[in-house]
């Protein structure tokens, strides 16, 4: 049976990995007799020479492999890493530029650039992890193999405790697996080794934000931006932080800066739309969502948010179409089903709305808002007893749900269970003292049972003639 080149190559790799370098070299060389330009064979012979300290020969072989196939990133990694280790810094810098022109991944080149800078400045020892190990670590991380990635990253930090990139990627891995405190420690170590790495400061900001350490997160994001003013992702992350803490004007500035730096930044457009919607600038929000969708046509979240905004603009039929598109793109999108239900209810398509809410609940059984909205719709369909059950389920899921208590109170009033209705409406007001609808409905109920003075008082609060706060009392407006 004739042995193929591929079979010989696999045997050579097996010998190489087992440490039998002479056998590996013999097999690689036999392949070159038949196929003298085989790029992977040439590269692997370079690795063998490098392991024997034959740096010049190894570099020549790596260069030859790149000439034969410049699209294989490992060739560039081996070549540039060897140049750095041999302190050929200018050649390494030029090789990084050439690699970028040939389409080598930016993450890979950035890691090599960081190593070049640190070795050149004497901040890390040259005997750092092999680039093949670093690439293996990156591959684990990018493929979502976080357990393998964490094991390898920890091993690298133990073997090379002064290697900044190992700590950096360990921090990113730990963040992905929810180990936020450990992630901070790894990022802090990385920053100590290389304070000028803007990506680590940005990563630190992400972890701090998730830990609700908002002031510290803002400091980290702003440090990243100070180090790299054109860092669009850091501007966007800062915007998300400012949005979460209610600084909408500042958040808008950050999102617009991110977009100016990166005009195809769909996420920034979508997040800007959310800010504009929350500020009541619905037309601007619509424009922002549409831009996000133009850049990313399968962006289900942007379709969902656009649908909500169109509702606010009174464009109900278009909102329905847009929300159905969100669901087409993401069939398990519970929030889009719930929002579609709201639109259908507004369009008085109550049975369709019921179906949509039930689908949302099927997808997300603890979805209190969907239960509340379903309860309202069932009331419109005359299914009062079932509506009561559903609204109580909403309250079971979310005990401080003032709107559900209010809707339950209205429902109980319809069922002539006035004492229970009063108790439910009062609970809504206890939870949300400025809840006009609850005050108004309580007032109507009290008027109905003959408590005219208190009923009128509650209706005046509901109408806005009197303001009421549990802590401050009553004031006239």
Buried (B, 14 or more C-beta within 10 A) or exposed (E): EEEEEEEBBEBBBEBBEEEBBEBBBEBBEBBEEEEEEBBBBBBBBBBBBBEEEBBEBBBBBBBBBBEBBBEBBBBBBBBBBBBBBBEBBEBBBEBBEBBBEEEBBEBBBBBBBBBBBBBBEEBBEEEBBBBEBBBBBBEBBEEEBBEBBBBBBBBBBEEBEBBBBBBBBBBBBBBBEEBBEBBBBBBBBBBEBBEBBBBBBBBBBBBBBEBEBBEBBBBBBBBBBEBBEEBBBBBBBBBBBBBEBEBBEBBBBBBBBBBEBBEEBBBBBBBBBBBBBEBEBBEBBBBBBBBBBEBBEEBBBBBBBBBBBBBBEEBBEBBBBBBBBBBEBBEEBBBBBBBBBBBBBBBEBBEBBBBBBBBBBEBBEEBBBBBBBBBBBBBBEEBBEBBBEBBBBBBEBBEEBBBBBBBBBBBBBBEEBBEBBBBBBBBBBBBBBEBEBBBBBBBBBBBEEEBEEEBEBBBBBBEEEBBBEEEEEEEEE
